[in-house]
Amino acid sequence: MLGLILSKLPPKEIVRTSVLSNNWKHIWTVCPKLRFDGNTMCTEDVTGTQHYTQKFIDNVNGVLKQYSGKVVEELGVKFEFDATLSEHLDDWVNFALSSRTKSLALDLLPAKFGLRPDRYRFPLELFDGESIFRLQQLQLSFVSLESPSNFCGFPNLKKLDLHVLRVTREDIQDMLSNCFNLEWLSIVRCHLDYAELKVVRPLPRL
């Protein structure tokens, strides 16, 4: 019950409950849903500065350290992306996989727009047999997606939300062809040259 109540609060407010009493010192880590964004993690800093980015990284790492070894059902990260975040994002995705996360969301609007702004490459190679079958919801915004040659999709994925991805039509087709249980799909501004998508297996629940 406490986990459900705490899941309604922003991450910083959840952590602040630890000062209520000794009994509450670590109770905030029972919350199974974590959502990080700049507004809630760096409220007093100037957006877009190096200090702002570093504070976000430090705060997220500090929270995740307290969750080591615990189950986290949902993990979401929304932040302006620059190259300094890449290594940490890999660590956070790895954390999600080891924490048995069922819902993963990354919204990484580029900090600097150009003809081809930097994008985070979503590390599909980090997924093993267990984590591939465990994931049920995936939301990716402003990232780069490239399927490894041995990637077999997400058989138990129910919801897939792709927004402004740098991805090829072939890679999306390969992914969809192996998402047998998909019930909800959104593909927005992924620039697939207006070609139709074809899957080699039916998606009866979509």
Buried (B, 14 or more C-beta within 10 A) or exposed (E): EEBEEBBEBBBBEBBEBBEEEEEEEEBBBBBBBBBBBBEBBBEEBEEEEEEBBEBBBEBBEEBBEEBEEEEBBBBBBBBBBBEEBBEBBBBBBEBBBBBBBBBBBBBBEBBEEEEEBBBBBBBBEEBEEEBBBBBBBBBBBBBBBBBEEEBBBBEBBBBBBBBBBBBBBEBBBBBBBBBBBBBEBEBEEBEBEEEEEEBEEEBEEB
